[in-house]
Amino acid sequence: MSSKRVIFHVDMDAFYAAIEQRDNPSYRGKPVIVGAKPGKRGVVSTASYEARKFGIHSAMPINEAYSRCPNGIFVQPQMGLYEKVSQQIFDLFRKFTPQVEPISVDEAFLDMTGTEKLFGPIEKSSKMISDALKTEQNLTGSIGVAPNKFLAKIASDCNKPDGITMVPFEREKILEWMAPMGVNRIWGVGKKSAVVLQTLGIYTIGDLQRVPLDLLIRHFGKLGNSLFSLCRGIDERPVAIGDAAKSISREITFDRDSSDRQQWRQVVYELTQDIAQRARQNNIKGATIVFTWRLPDFSRHSKRTTMTQPTNLAKVIFEQALILMESVHDRSLRLIGVGISGLTNEVQTDLFSGNDGQERLEVSEITADTIRSRFGIESLKKGREIKSGDKHSLRMKCNRGTIE
Ligand SMILES: [Mg+2]
């Protein structure tokens, strides 16, 4: 493996809640829960560290959070604000290296290889970034420093909040560092996968390191290869920059400015179908859904939301875009656009995929693509996904912007 690389993973601490506490001094030191309105359906997006003491965490139903901490400060997310802060933070990172790969609204990989001449050794440059977050943004982030992305991502989670964690750079030391960790720390190993591994007597990464490659391939097919590499801390993927190029979007200008929300919904639906199809054709998925609009005075505005799982499913993109659209209070629009970004063509789903709902939906949408291309778009258009009563699609998880 290329031990010459230096990769930082920076993950902001309780991002949405921390911004709320920063901007509202009366929230400081108190349990702040950013998410849906108590009494309604919906989940916690982010809980402040004070709220976590009550057992509240991201993706918990908001009503459960409320019953655990009725005196907490419940705040609805201000996505526009968080997104703005996010951009400022990524700009701050770019002062240290041009190689910045945002992976969600509050975390990014930084390729810091060769920056020693400018900023000194990694102990110093990581501290500089941590300090800059405090002085420039009054926020904290946790940083993992490692020879690759996989290890850096594990490390940033080891000393939260406001921690800097150095992974060893020598091969043997890396094996030792990882050995005691649970297998669920490995990308692609979700809860269900961990259960499958447990039935084979594999609990820790150290256990996995002792399993020969051919056995892993026998049990897990091609994925056996990546398990074999990852449990040894081997990951050659580059830090991918070029955020702008990695997005798909489409917009429609109304013939006449429209204040008909039903028409807006229909447009969002149409745009979503197109984007999802293009994403699937290119075998890519995006985690951030963007809703753009222009007012009659030509001013342009946008809102976005970032999901925990990247998607190219029309149904999911549509649902999220619609939520964003419904939060627009302007009365009359000139243009509507929808996009997805933060695209990835990596497989990051659970290896053993307990998520049949999602898979089935993917299959059905790919089938729909085929029919469309053979018989024309009109054959499949009439709002069937909007009304879909399909149990699998309803069960599908789609957490809105849950942030740790
Ligand atoms: Mg975070």
Residues whose N, C-alpha, C, O or C-beta is under 5 A from the ligand:
A	BS01	MG	D11 M12 D13 A14 D106 I403 E404
